[in-house]
Amino acid sequence: MPELPEVETTRAGIEPHLVGRRVVGVHIRQPLLRWPVPVELANNLKDQTIESVARRAKYLLLNTRAGAVLMHLGMSGSLRVLDELTAPQLHDHVDIVFDSRKALRLRDPRRFGVLLWIAGDPQVHPLLKDLGPEPLDTAFDGDYLYRRAHGRRLSVKDFIMNSHVVAGVGNIYANEALFVAGIHPARMAGRISLARYRVLAQSIKQVLERAIGHGGTTLRDFVREDGTPGFFRYELHVYGKAGQDCVHCSQPIMLRVIGQRSSFYCAHCQR
């Protein structure tokens, strides 16, 4: 699933092609995504100019004066900027065509993505209004995590992956950040000190910023707006590396299911 760095990479990649451009058409070839693409999308979006392209957690927002397109890439989705006459392939479900003769094309083999129209303020939409702070914002720090963790009995990995606590920290980057911070993913969230939460918050920021700098992580489906993969997969220390040597101590990386997700860690380096 595309996580925050992949979505931010996508946002930065499509933004120069969209901002200031007028929508001249919307072609919906497959409306049945996670929720049906609204039938009014084409009429509402046509002739609107894209004023900005924003990201909130793992959601993208194409903002216009009349409203916003809310997008989520689901498990396997990606966005490409193509010539409008480029023939669609099997899983190319929606095109938004601009006056530049370019199209923003949504490809989603598993159809778990989201494409909705929001007429009002996107930030009060049910999918966005209860999200926690962005992990790269100044409002997110170790003191905040420590306060939110008070009395919590769930694992610290599940805690930082809760979108109501912090928006957009998915499984890949939770594993990596906990390794950098030296914290065992199964440790109870409410039993971690303030000092260690300060280290963890900085590790989350560091890992996400490095991943964005490498264009995200491509493990299966994700590609950037120009079709190239993300290269952070070559920088991963623990995710997907069960049985391989830890880069710090050479002990084998362990695999354990925590909160129904695969968790990778070094039992020697993470306590």
Residue pairs with C-beta under 8 A, 6 or more apart in sequence:
1 73
1 74
1 75
1 76
1 170
1 171
2 10
2 58
2 73
2 77
2 78
2 216
2 222
3 58
3 168
3 169
3 170
3 171
3 172
3 173
3 216
3 217
4 55
4 57
4 58
4 135
4 167
4 168
4 169
4 170
4 173
4 208
5 173
5 208
5 211
5 212
5 216
5 217
5 230
5 232
6 73
6 216
6 217
6 222
6 230
7 55
7 58
7 59
7 60
7 73
7 168
8 55
8 212
8 216
9 212
9 215
9 216
9 224
9 230
10 60
10 73
10 78
10 79
10 224
10 225
11 53
11 54
11 55
11 60
13 81
13 224
13 225
13 226
14 53
14 79
14 81
14 104
14 225
15 53
17 81
17 98
17 100
17 102
17 104
17 225
18 50
18 53
18 62
18 98
18 104
19 50
19 51
19 52
19 53
20 49
20 50
21 49
21 50
21 98
21 99
21 100
21 102
22 47
22 48
22 49
22 98
22 99
23 45
23 46
23 47
23 48
23 49
23 50
23 64
23 96
23 97
23 98
23 99
24 46
24 47
24 97
24 98
24 99
25 42
25 46
25 95
25 96
25 97
26 41
26 42
26 45
26 46
26 94
26 95
26 96
26 97
27 94
27 95
27 97
28 37
28 41
28 42
28 93
28 94
29 88
29 92
29 93
29 94
29 95
30 93
30 94
30 111
31 37
31 39
31 93
32 111
33 74
33 93
33 108
33 111
33 112
33 113
33 114
33 115
34 72
34 74
34 111
34 112
34 113
34 114
35 114
35 116
37 94
37 115
37 116
38 116
38 117
40 117
41 69
41 115
41 116
41 117
44 66
44 67
44 117
44 119
45 64
45 69
45 96
45 117
48 64
48 65
48 66
49 64
49 65
50 62
50 63
50 64
50 98
51 63
51 64
51 65
52 61
52 63
53 60
53 61
53 62
53 63
54 60
54 61
54 63
55 61
56 122
56 123
56 128
56 131
56 134
56 167
57 128
57 131
57 134
57 163
57 167
57 168
58 72
58 73
58 167
58 168
58 170
59 70
59 71
59 72
59 114
59 127
59 128
60 70
60 71
60 72
60 73
60 79
61 68
61 69
61 70
61 71
61 122
62 68
62 69
62 71
62 96
63 122
66 119
67 117
67 118
67 119
67 120
68 117
68 118
68 122
69 96
69 115
69 116
69 117
69 118
70 114
70 115
70 116
70 117
70 118
70 122
70 125
70 127
70 128
71 79
71 106
71 113
71 114
71 115
71 116
72 113
72 114
72 127
73 79
73 108
73 113
73 222
74 108
74 110
74 111
74 112
74 113
74 114
75 110
75 112
75 221
76 108
76 109
76 110
76 112
76 113
76 220
76 221
77 106
77 107
77 108
77 112
77 113
77 221
78 106
78 107
78 108
78 221
78 222
78 223
78 224
79 104
79 105
79 106
79 107
79 225
80 104
80 105
80 107
80 223
80 225
80 226
80 227
81 102
81 103
81 104
81 105
81 225
81 226
82 102
82 103
82 105
83 101
83 102
83 103
84 95
84 97
84 98
84 101
84 102
84 103
86 103
86 105
88 95
88 105
89 107
91 107
91 108
91 109
92 105
92 106
92 107
93 106
93 107
93 108
93 111
94 105
94 106
94 115
95 103
95 104
95 105
95 106
96 103
96 104
97 103
98 104
106 113
106 115
109 221
114 127
118 125
122 128
123 129
130 164
131 163
131 164
131 167
132 140
132 162
132 163
132 164
132 165
132 166
132 167
133 139
133 140
133 144
133 166
133 167
134 140
134 166
134 167
134 168
135 166
135 167
135 168
135 169
135 204
135 205
135 208
136 205
136 208
136 209
140 166
140 201
140 204
140 205
141 198
141 201
142 194
142 195
142 197
142 198
142 199
142 200
142 201
142 202
143 194
143 197
143 198
144 201
145 159
145 160
145 165
145 166
145 197
145 200
145 201
146 192
146 193
146 194
146 197
146 198
148 159
148 165
149 156
149 159
149 189
149 190
149 192
149 197
150 190
151 190
152 159
152 188
152 189
152 190
153 188
153 189
153 190
154 188
154 189
154 259
155 185
155 186
155 187
155 188
155 189
155 258
155 259
156 178
156 183
156 184
156 185
156 186
156 187
156 188
156 189
156 192
156 200
157 174
157 175
157 178
157 185
157 186
157 258
157 259
157 261
157 263
158 189
158 258
158 259
159 165
159 189
160 166
160 169
160 174
160 177
160 178
160 200
160 204
161 169
161 170
161 171
161 174
161 259
161 261
166 204
169 177
169 204
169 208
171 239
171 261
171 262
172 217
172 219
172 236
172 239
173 204
173 207
173 208
173 211
174 185
175 185
175 238
175 239
175 263
175 264
175 265
176 207
176 236
176 237
176 238
176 239
177 200
177 203
177 204
177 206
177 207
177 208
178 184
178 185
178 200
178 203
178 265
178 270
179 237
179 238
179 264
179 265
179 266
179 269
179 270
180 203
180 206
180 207
180 237
181 196
181 199
181 200
181 202
181 203
182 199
182 269
182 270
182 271
183 192
183 196
183 199
183 200
183 270
183 271
184 265
184 267
184 270
184 271
185 256
185 258
185 263
185 265
185 270
186 256
186 258
186 263
187 271
192 200
210 232
210 235
211 217
211 230
211 232
211 235
214 230
214 231
214 232
214 234
214 235
215 224
215 228
215 229
215 230
215 231
215 232
216 222
216 224
216 230
216 232
217 230
217 232
217 233
217 236
218 229
218 230
218 231
218 233
219 233
219 240
222 229
222 230
223 229
224 230
237 246
237 247
238 246
238 253
238 264
238 265
238 266
239 264
240 264
241 253
241 264
242 252
242 253
242 254
242 255
242 264
243 252
243 253
243 255
244 252
244 253
245 251
245 252
245 253
246 252
246 253
246 266
246 268
246 269
248 266
248 269
249 266
249 268
249 269
251 266
251 267
251 268
251 269
253 264
253 265
253 266
254 264
254 265
254 266
254 267
255 262
255 263
255 264
256 262
256 263
256 265
257 263
